[in-house]
Amino acid sequence: AYTLDIDDEGDELILGVATRLNGWGIQSEAASAALDARYRNYFGTEEVKTFLELGILAPVYPILGAGPKVNLGLQYDFTRGYGIYCAAGFSTAFGRIQLFSFDAALGLHLRWQ
């Protein structure tokens, strides 16, 4: 995912690509792909903070759809340049596909000044 600091106070716009093996449960599809755009709002201190992400998930292969995505997470920043985080959320999509999905992530957050 690519993040962009939009207000110099830590809130971010996130653009992402998700892939999934075994498709979205559609038989004969070995993989699927989706795009997402999210706004992340932080709450807490400089080092330890929680965040809320609100956005849109759009499956693009093999079937098109779009719907809301919501994530909650916890982040610890070692410095202003990097930190670790964990997040969990859910998303839905409607269109040619009807999707309800839960997800979880652990990651490293790197920032360039």
N, C-alpha and C positions, 0 to 999 in steps of 0.2 A: 504494500500500500504506500501511497505517496501522501504526505501530510504537508499542509501549508498553515503557518502561524498567521492568523488573520487580524489579530488585534493587539499584539505585543503583550498580552496578559496570559498567554498560554492556550487560549481556546484555538481549536484547529479545524480546518476543513480537510477531510480524508477522502481520497479517491482510491478505490481498490478493485482488484480482480480476484475472483475466487474460482477455483477449479475443484472438481469432485470426481473421484473414481466411482464407477458403478452408477453414474448418472443420478437423476433425481427420482430414482425408483421406476424409471421408464425402461421396459424390457427392450432389448436389442441395442441399447446405448451403453457404451463402455465408459463414457466420460461426459461431463457437462461443464458449462462455464457461466459465470454471472459477473456483472459489473455492479459496483455500489458506490454511493456518495453519502458521506456522513458528516455531521457537525459534532465535534467533541467539546464538551464543556467540563472544565475541571473544578473541583471543590476541595479545599484543604490547604495544607502548608506547602512550602516550596519543595520539600523532600517527599513527604507522603501525601498522596491525594487520591480521591476517588474521581471517577468520571462517568458521565452519561453521554452516550452517542445516540443521536436520532438521525435517520437517513432513509434512503431508498435502495432497495435491492432489485436488480433487473436481470433475471436469467436471460441469456442470449443464445445459448446452444444447448440442446437441440430444439427447444421450444421457447418462444418469447413470452415474457410476463413482466410484471412490476408490482412492487408493494413496499410497505414500511419495514424498516429494520431498527431494532432497539438493542443497545448493549449497555451493560453496567460493568465497571471495572475498578481495579485498584492499581496504582502506579507508585513505584519508589524510584526517585531520581538520585543517583549517586552524585552527579554534578549537573549543571545546566546542559551539558552535552550528551549525556546518555542516562538511561534508566531501564528498569524492567517493569513489566506489567502482566496482569492476568485479567481476563474479561470473559463474560458470558452474556448471551443474548438470544433473541429470537427474531425471526423474520417471516413474512408471508409474501406471496406473490399471486397475482391473478392475471388472467389473460388466456392464452392458449394452454397455460399450465396453472394448476391450483396447488400451491406449495405452502407448507407450514414447516419451519425448520428451527431447531435449536443449535447453537454453536458455542464453543469455548476456545479460548486462545491463551497461550503464554508467549511472551515475546520480549525482544530487546528494542528499545526506542532510541534511535540515534538522531541527533540534531546538529546541523551545521549552521554556524553563525554568519 
